[in-house]
Amino acid sequence: MINVKRFGFNTTRANCYVVSDETKECVIIDPCAQGKYERELFQRYIQEEGLKPVRCLLTHGHYDHLLSCDQVRDEFGLLPEIHHRDKLWMDRMEMRIEEVFGEGGFEYDIVKPEHYLQDNEVITFGSHYLITLHTPGHSPGSVVFYCEKEHIAFTGDTLFRKSIGRSDLLFGYIEDLMNSLKYITTLLPNDCTIYPGHDLESTIGFEKKKNSYLLPSWYKKNEGMKHLVVLTGAGISKESGLSTFRDKDGMWQNFNAQDLASIQGYRRNRAAVLDFYNARRQNLLNVEPNHAHKVLAELEKDYMVSIITQNVDDLHERAGSTNVLHLHGELRKVTGSNNPNDPKCIVEKPLDEPIKIGEKAADGSQLRPFIVFFGESVPNMKQAERIAKDADIFVVIGTSLQVYPAASLKESVPWKIPCYIIDPGEFWAEDIYGFEHIKTTAVAGIDILKDKLRML
């Protein structure tokens, strides 16, 4: 059984990993502690756990991942090992440190590698081994260290949770990165846990579904297709038979949102909230995607289409859209009450099966709808902002951009790109943000939008 200890070190919060097993032998991946406190924390963990470091491994040669190689050398007698194609980074490390911190701004003892890794080289420790998978793109010698026995991979700056590494740095190359991502997501199983160079762990299966850079549309973008970003709201699903919320005939005219859709309401009366969402889940079985949903899916033939939706239904997916980001959750899914955004707790549940009091999630907490309640943060908002910033064309359908934080996405859209809004009501920011207002319903307006896109 492998134990993985993660440290977030230095100003970039790069991850350093100490990977051990029952023999107490361990490998150190990306030693990057900066300063006395971080170095003492790292050393104390190894001493208190009684570990014996046997290898020092680098996922790539960028400075923020190797700032304490000298500590590992001095305390454990280990020199770093890195892929041979990142030797060029190691050779210019002193220059790079001065570029970042200024001459004399940071004392760093340059440690040269003892051994340069080869593709598919096997690294043994204790009763386990890691396979070196060459994944260039972020840097020429970027690698992933994969433990086949435990389905664990240390992905460095190649693959992050819901993101990927940069390819615009010196010696980076986007085509190599694209090929590397295809390689590891094909090779590694869906249940493989990934430990990235920054941020928290994830799984390959989760990234295939939720990481917009791993979807076919991202590859289309890099093949020259324009990026069409579409923000949708309740108005597009209204024409499929689902109620809106704030309209005169909307849901909140008949129900109290604070009682049934807020985290405070859920804590006061879980049974009432579950009943409310069970009814909504059941109702989803009775509706179908409409013409607007289907046209958005068809546009993927000619554009890289990213849909950011405030809706919790699955009508976009059922219509055939392949790149959909849900801001407020999904009715088809359930999760735990303690950690609702924990990937291990988020699972699909048949719509005709009610969520019951006493039913447990993977963490042992009460099962709840995978919905962002009022009073909770919107975890996908940062990803939505990144997508909006990358838009070549921005379209809003079925929402008047008055509900925050989703409405703030208009601030992320690049200046002077074509922007359209399809909504039958008045639009308050047409002149301010340069939107062209198609003043009709989603179903009627989607074909008008298609004609306008053809003329761009």
N, C-alpha and C positions, 0 to 999 in steps of 0.2 A: 504494500500500500504506500503510495507516494504522498508526502506532505509538501504543500507549496506555501511558502511564506512570502508575502509581497510587501515591499517597502516603496513608498512614493518619495523619491529623493530629489534634491536640488530645486532650483527655481523653475524648472520645466516640469516638475513632478513626474519625472521618468520613473518607470518601475524597475526595481531590482528584485530578483527572485532568488531565494534559497530553496533548493529542491532536494529533499532528503527522503530516505525510506527507513525501514525497520533496522537496517544495519548501522544507521547513524552516519553513513557516508553521504555526502551531498555535493551538488554542483552549484556554483554561483553563476547566475546569468545577469549580465549587464550591471556590474558593480558601479554605482553612480552616486554614492554618498558625497555630499559637499559640506564641509565644515565639521567642527569637532563634535557637535551634538549628534549629527546623523551618523558619523563614523562610529561613535561609541554605542549608539543604538544597534547598529548592524553587528558590531563585534560582540556585544552583550548577548544578543539572541543566539549566536552560534555557540558561545561559551555555555550559556544556561541550558541549552538543549543538548549539550555534549556532542555536537556534530563534528565530523571530520571532512573538511572540504577537499575534494580530489581533482576538480577541474574548474577553470574560470572561463566562461563562454561569453562571447559577444554576439548579439543578433545583427549588429552592423557597426560601422566605424564613426558614427557621429559623437561629438564630444560629450553630450549630455547623458550618454549611456555608459561611459567608462571613466568617470571622474575619480573613482577610488580604486583603480587597478593597482596603484602603488600600495594601498593598504592591504589588499589581498596578497600581493607579492611579499610584503614585509612580514605579515602575520602568519601566513599559511604556506609561503614558499611557492605560490602558483603564479605563472605568467598567463596573460590572456591568450585565448584562441579565437581566431576570427577567420571568415572565409577569405581565400586568397585574393579575390577580386576587390576587397576593401583595403588591401595593402596601401593603395594610393591615399586613402583617408588617414591611415596611421602615419604615413610618411609626412603628411602636412599638418599633423595635429597641433604642433607648437604654434604654427601660423594661425590656425583656426581659433585656438584659445585666445590669442592676442586680438584677433578680429572681434571676438565676442566680448571679452572682458577688458580690453585695452592692455597696452604694454605694462607689465608689472601689476595689473589689476587683480590677478589671480595666480597664486603659486601652484603650479601643477607639475608633478614629476612624470615626465613622459615614460611610459612603460611599453616597450616593444614586444610584440607577440613572440612566443616561443615556437608556436606551431600554427600553420595556416590550414584551415579546414577545406576539405574537398566536398563536392556534391555527394550526398548520400552517405557521408562518413558516419560511422556508428560511435557513439560516446557512451561508455559504460560507467556506472557507479552503483555500488551496492549490488542489489539483485535486479536492477533495471538498466535500461539503455534508452538513449535518445538518438533519433535519426536526423541528420542535418539535411534540410530541404532548401535548396538554393532558390530564393525568391527575389530576383533583382527588380529594380524600379524605383524604390525609395533611395537606394544606393546600389552600386553595382554588385556588392557582395552581401546584400541583405539575406538573412536566412530565417527559417522557422525550425525550431527544435521540437521534434514530435516524439512523444512516448506512445508507441503503438499499443503496449500492454494496458495502459490506463486510459487511453483516448484523451490525452492532454497535449496541447501544443502551445509553445511560446512563440508568438508571432511577431515580436519586435514592433517596428513601425510599418509593417506591411499591411496588417489588418487590425483595426480597432473595433470596439463596440459601436455599431452604427456609423462607422466611418472607415477611412483608409489613410495610409500615409501619403505625404506630399511627394510629388514627383518633379517639382519645379526648383528643387535645390541643386547645387552643383553635382554633376554626375548622375542626377536622377533622369528617368526616362519613362514617359507615360505608357508607351506601348509595352515595355517590359513589365511594368506594374500590372497592367491589364492581364497580360498572359500569366503572371504569377498568381493573381487572384483566382483566375480560372483554374489554374493548376491545383492550388491547395483546397479550394472549395469542391473540387471534383475528387481529389484524393482522400481528404479527411472525412470521416463519417459525421453525420448530423449531430450525434451526441458528443462529439469531441469538444471539450472545454478549451477555449482559447484564453491565454494570458497575454495581453498585449503590452507594448512598450510604454503606453500611457493609458490612464483610465482603468475601468473595472473589467473583470472577466466577462465572457459571454460564451455562446456555443456556435458551432458552424451552422446548425439548423436555424437558430434564431437569426443569424446574420443573413442567411439566404433569403429569409422572409422580410426582414426589417431594414437591412442595410441597403439604402438606395443605390449605392455604388456597385452592388453585386447583382442588380437587376439588369435585364437585357437593355433597358432604356439607357442606362449609363454608357454602355458600350456604343449604342447608337449615337450618343452625343459626341463621342470621340471619333466617330466615323463621319462627322460633318452634318448631322441632323440638327435642326433648331430645337431648342428646349422650350416646350410649351408647358407652363406651369398653370394649373387650374385649381382655384380654391372654391370648394362647393359647400353649400349650407342646406338647411332644411327645405328650401324652396325647390330644389331639384328632386327631392324624394316625395314632396307633396303630391306631385302628379302621378306617383305610383300608388298613392293611397295612404301615405303616412302623414300624420299630423305635424304641423310646424309647432313652434313653442310660443312665440310672442305675437303672432297675428291675432286678429279679432276672434277667429275661430280656433286659435291655437290651444295647445295642451294646458298651458298655465292659466287659461281662463277657467278650467274645471278642476285643476289640482294645485296644491300649494307646493311650489318648487323647494322651499326651505324644509318642508317636512319630508319630501319624497326624493329629492335629488341633491341634497347637501350632505356633507360628511357629518355635520351636527345632527341632521335628521336621522341618518343611518345609526349613529351611536344611541340616539334616544329610542328608536323603534325599528330595529332591524327587520322584523317580520313585515311591517307595512312597506318598507322600501323594497324588500325582496318580492312581495306580491305585485308591486307596481312594475318592477322590471321583468318579472315572469310574464306578466300580461303583454308587455312590449315585445319580449322575445317570441311569444306565441304569435303575435300579430304579424311578425316579420315573415312567418311561413305563408301568409296569405297575399303577399304582394310580389310584384315582378319588376325588373328594371324597365324603365321607359325609354323612349326614343333618345332623349338627351344622354342618358347613361351609355347607350349603345354607340352613339356617334363618338363620344369621347374615347371609347375603346377602339373604334375604327381609326381614329386619328393617329394611333400608334404606328400605322403603316408609313406615315409621312413625317412624323415628328417624334422626338423623344418627349413623351408625355409623363409628367409627374402630377398626380392628383393629391392635393392636400384637402382633406374633408373634415368638416365639423360634425358630420353625421356618424352615428354609431351603427347604422345598418350596413349590410354587405352588398348593396345593389351595384356599386361600381365593380366589385370583383365578379359578381354574377354576370355582369354585362360583358366581361372580358378584359377589363383594365388590369394591367400587370404591375403597376407601380403606384400603390395607394398608401398614403400615410394618414392614419386616423389620429386626429388631435385629441378627441374626447373619449376614446375607447371603442370597444366593439361588443355588440350585443351577443354575438356568437361565442364569446369567450367569458371565462370566469377566472377569478384569482383569489388570493388570500386577503384577509382583512388587515393583517399586521404589516405586510410588505406587498402592496398591490402591484408594484412594478418589478417584482422579482421574477425573472424569466422562468424559474423552476416552478412557480406557482400558477403561471398563466397557461391555461389549457382551453381547448374548445369543448363545449358541452352542447349536445343536441338541443335545438330550440324548443322541442316539445317536452323536454325534461326540466321541470321546475327546480330552481335552487332552493334547498330546504334548510331550515334552521337545524343546526347540528351537523350539517355536511361540512367536511373539512377539506382544506387545501393542503398542498404538499408540506407546508410548514406547520400544520396542525391548527391553524386559525380557521375561523368561520369562512366558508366559501361565500364570495360576493360577486356581483357583476363586475366585469372588467370595464368599468366606466369611470371617467374622471368626474367625481362629484363636485358641486359648488363648494368652494373652500379648500380644494386640493390644487396643487400645482399641475401644470400641463407638461408632462415629461417630454413630449415630442416637439415642443415649441422650438427648441434650438435647432433641431434637424429641419423643421419647416422653414426657419429663417435661412439656413444654408441653401436649401433648395430654391427659395425665392430669389436669393442673391444671384443665383446661376441662371435665372430665366432669360430667354430671348423674347418671349411673348408671355404676357400674364393675363389670365382670364378669371373673372369671378362670376359664379353662377349660383343663384338661389340664396344669396345673403347680401345685405345692404352695408356690410362692413361697419356695423355698430356694436358688435359683441367682441370684447377683448378677452384674452390676448390675441385671438386670431386676426382681428381687424388690424393689428399692428404690422402684419405681414406686408402691407402696402408700403411701409417704410423701408423694407429690405429690398424691394424690387429695384433693379438698376434704372437710373434716370433715362428718360426718353425712349424706352422700349415701347412697342405697341401694347396697350392695356385696354381690355374690354370688360364690361360688366353686363350680365343678362339678369334683369330683375324688373318686374312690372311696376314697382313702386318708384318714388322719387329717390334720386341718388344725390346725397349732399356734397360729395367731394369730387364731382365730375371735373370741374375746372382746376381745382387745386392739384390733383394728382394726374391729370391728363387722361382720364378714362373716357372711352367712347361708350355711351350708354345705349344698349339695345333694350328698349323699354317694353319687354314682353316676358312671357313665361319661359322657363327653361326649354320645354319641348318645342315651342314655337321659335325661340331665338337661336337654337343650336345650329339650324341650317343657315340662318343669316350669318352666324359667326363663321361657318365653313366657307361661305362665299367671300367674306372679308379676309380670311386667312389666305385664300388663293391669290388675292390681289396684292399681298405683301411682297 
